[in-house]
Amino acid sequence: MRLGLYLLKMSAIEAERAAKRKIEVEDVEKVYEGGKSLFLDKSLSSLNSLERIVKGNLHHK
């Protein structure tokens, strides 16, 4: 949900910068590419210690 709201907001800003009257798919894709690692990092940092252990075990397989 938060990612969707972020994408909508930032896509609107991106479209406005380009003097567009509507948000286009390209605007959303550009914002998504720039912001996906931010949301992934934030999600991973909120894991508790058990979840981090499980994630680590899944990552190494």
N, C-alpha and C positions, 0 to 999 in steps of 0.2 A: 504494500500500500504506500509506504513512504517513498519507495523508489519511483512509483508511478506519479506521485504528486511532484516529486523533485523533477522528473523528466518533463512533466507538463509545464511547470514554472520556468525551467531553464530553456526549454524549447521555445516558449513564448518570447523570452528575452532574446534568444538567438534569431528568431524570425523578425523581431522588431529591429534588431541591429542591421538586418539585411533589407529593411524597409518593406517587409512583406505584410500583407493584411491577414494572412492565415498561416497557421503552423503546418508545415509540410513534413512528410516522412523523413526527408533528409535532415531537417532540423532536429528531430527526435534522435535519429541515428548518430548525429554528430555529438549531441549531448551525452547519449548513452555511452559511446566509446570513451569519452573523457571522464565520465563519472562512475563507471562500473567498478573500477578498482577501489575508489573511495568507499563505496557501499560495502564491498567485500571486506576491506580492511576493518571497517567499523563493525561489521557483523562478527568477524573473527575475534576482534578484541573483546567482545561482550560474552564470549564463551566462558563457562566456569571450568574449573580444573579437570573434572571428569570428561567434559565435552572436548577439551583440548587433547587429552590422552587418546580418546577415541578418534578424533580427527587426525592426530599424529600417526596412529596405527593404520588408518585407512590410506593415508598419504604414502606410507612406505610400502604398501603392498603392490 
